[in-house]
Amino acid sequence: MDRKTALTMGVIVVLVFALYLASPPASSPTNVRPRTATPSPTSPEATPLPPLDEARLLPISGDNLDGQMLTFPSDFNAPFNLVVMPFNRDQQTAAVGWLATFEQAANRDARVAYYSIAALTDLTPLVKTLVVQGLNVAVREPATRQRVVVAFLEDQAATVAALGAGDTSAMRVLIVAQDGRVLWQTSGEHNAEREAALIEALDELIAADGE
């Protein structure tokens, strides 16, 4: 392939991906209450979450941005895994905001690892390629690329139900054991309050692990 053809194809990929991002996402219910967060007075009635000891991460496979296929929870390599899980393309963009907090926590304790695992609905092969290529253009940091995983699920609803998330209206933020048990979770984009709650829960889990 000559240079002119390669440049033309690159431009086409970027333009198509931009159009894909610009299209409105599918609507979804908004009745999720984070397990650890206090709902605002205007929040809709919550769907009860299952007992924490029943929430699990079902097996989920996808490629990171370096093209390495990973399957979770079997590829978790730490006792405590911080996971942000977006369910659509808009959440996927915002999910990156959690990674700096995750990285700091992992740097403090070798028992902590972290990932962004996008649990997207299954798409056509062409759209899958465009999604991944668009992320490849946007995410350049090598350490981040290894930890950003995109999975296209035939049954997204089963994964959501097993987490106890209720629906996909907000990304989930999880602390997951190496065997897939969900030890703690909340939902939503990164902010100072959610970060503080995450770090408090993680510190408690680490302290209990050392007893």
Secondary structure, DSSP 8 states (H G I E B T S, - for coil): --HHHHHHHHHHHHHHHHHHHHS-----------SSS---TT---------GGG-B---EEEEETTS-EEEETTT--SSEEEEEE--SHHHHHHHGGGHHHHHHHHHH-TTEEEEEEEEEE---HHHHHHHHHHHHHH---HHHHHHEEEEEETTHHHHHHHHT--SSSS-EEEEEETTSBEEEEEESS--HHHHHHHHHHHHHHHHHHT-
